[in-house]
């Protein structure tokens, strides 16, 4: 008879089909308790937030053999699945064979005790996925990534891989990580003292991308509807709970879309993702709701079930200026709205998600389509409770001359963007798109308060340890 195949705990706990069967389970010990005769092991294999209770007859295995099975140890256990006689679980496994894969010294294992702070767990990012909180977050992260691909596939969008190494700055922000093969201790210089990139790998300055949007537009102007989903990088020296140096972006681009089509897509997309989480991540959401954010599930349902309010930036500023609220950052027409302003509109004034449109062109990127008033552009930001801006997008400027004028106005080097302009010369078309920060979405869906806690290995200033 061959070795019994492993059965995942999530399968065992979601079906009655395994009762009275011999099963093999493998995972990590969460707790072990009991008396002189019986040990109860709570085993978790990562497939679900729930543990499987293992009942161990001490006389069968002996004290010495069982001694290394402490919190954190990794084991393979075979036994009979029966209806549990105790409280707290419906089934339990009566162990008949135990193999210890790896021990975890009770004195030095950092997760031996419960109740660690999130700050402490960030210092041991290599172990924190084994906690209930982070295993729940990472399963939800997977579910959201899957739901994103599923959504766009069903909508007829093509997944486009855009470059991670780029010679252009899509945002015009300049806070980029440089990519080079030159010797940093002996940089070649030109006669006027500047770095000479002739012998660098690409023969010119290159960086890690801040966005796949510009290349995404090229795809949309050939394939119709595309989306990107990949890592992006920003070298901002920012240590806030909302910023990472390495994060993931979802950026759909659609030919023949205007700003209204774009808003419709963004709203439908977000609601679809939240409904997917509610339908497929119930156990993990219940845990996060009870442990971290008592309003989480109600907030998710509220967003999924309500229409988003749509209004112009000008109307939003009027509401803020007449609110009587004392903001840390003063509000006036022309300023870039801060998170406190966005959250006031969402949480206090409308009590619904908000889509703000038609921002002043001075505070938005060069590629956004200008309105006829000459002052505003067809931008759109989706604002969520607790998060503020979760999506930023626009109808893109498809007119060659207007786009060229804007690039010149902002003194953006033409050598970096000539290829982008070319698409406006050959079969240009109206098009629109937006960017959704994946980690911002996950902050909302999980209820976590810090963006470092929704990505497995956060990259922040002075932190690239693991």
DAPE-V652114 format. One record per backbone hydrogen bond with DSSP energy under -0.5 kcal/mol. NH is the residue of the N-H (numbers start at 1). CO is the residue of the C=O. If there is no record, write none. Layout:
NH:CO
NH:CO
//
This chain:
7:24
11:8
12:8
13:9
14:10
14:11
15:12
19:16
20:81
21:18
23:21
23:79
24:5
25:77
27:75
28:44
29:73
30:42
31:42
33:40
35:38
39:56
40:33
41:39
41:54
42:31
42:40
43:41
43:52
44:28
52:43
53:91
54:41
55:93
56:39
56:54
58:37
58:56
59:37
60:57
61:57
62:58
66:62
67:63
69:66
70:68
72:29
73:70
74:102
75:27
76:99
77:25
78:97
79:23
80:94
81:21
82:80
82:92
84:90
92:82
93:53
94:80
94:92
95:55
95:93
96:78
97:78
99:76
101:74
101:99
102:74
104:68
109:105
112:109
121:117
122:118
123:119
123:120
124:120
124:121
125:122
127:124
128:124
130:127
131:128
135:131
136:132
137:133
138:134
139:135
140:136
141:137
142:138
143:139
144:140
145:141
146:142
147:143
148:144
149:145
150:146
151:147
152:148
153:149
154:150
155:151
156:153
157:152
158:225
160:158
160:227
162:160
166:164
166:207
170:168
176:174
178:176
179:206
184:182
186:183
190:194
193:190
196:188
197:195
200:197
203:200
206:179
207:166
208:177
209:164
216:212
217:213
218:214
219:215
220:216
221:217
222:219
223:219
224:220
225:223
226:253
227:158
228:251
230:249
232:247
233:209
234:245
235:175
236:234
238:236
243:240
245:459
246:459
247:232
249:230
250:436
251:228
251:249
252:434
253:226
254:432
255:224
256:430
257:254
262:258
263:259
264:260
265:261
266:262
267:263
268:264
269:265
270:266
271:267
272:268
273:269
274:270
275:271
276:272
277:273
278:274
279:275
280:276
281:277
285:281
286:282
287:283
288:284
289:285
290:286
291:287
292:288
293:288
296:293
299:295
300:296
301:297
302:298
303:299
304:300
305:301
306:302
309:353
311:355
313:357
316:312
317:313
318:314
319:315
320:316
321:317
322:318
323:320
327:325
330:328
335:332
337:335
341:338
342:338
343:339
344:340
345:341
346:342
347:343
348:343
348:344
349:344
350:345
351:346
352:346
354:383
355:309
356:354
356:381
357:311
358:379
359:377
361:375
363:360
364:361
368:365
369:395
371:376
374:371
377:359
378:369
379:377
380:393
381:356
382:391
383:354
383:381
384:388
387:385
388:384
390:382
391:382
392:435
393:380
394:433
395:378
396:431
397:367
398:396
400:398
403:399
404:400
405:401
406:402
407:403
408:404
409:405
410:406
411:408
412:407
416:413
417:413
417:414
418:414
421:417
422:418
423:419
423:420
424:421
425:422
426:422
427:425
432:254
433:394
434:252
435:392
436:250
437:390
437:435
438:248
438:436
439:248
441:437
442:438
443:439
444:440
445:441
446:442
447:443
451:241
453:450
454:451
460:458
460:463
463:460
//
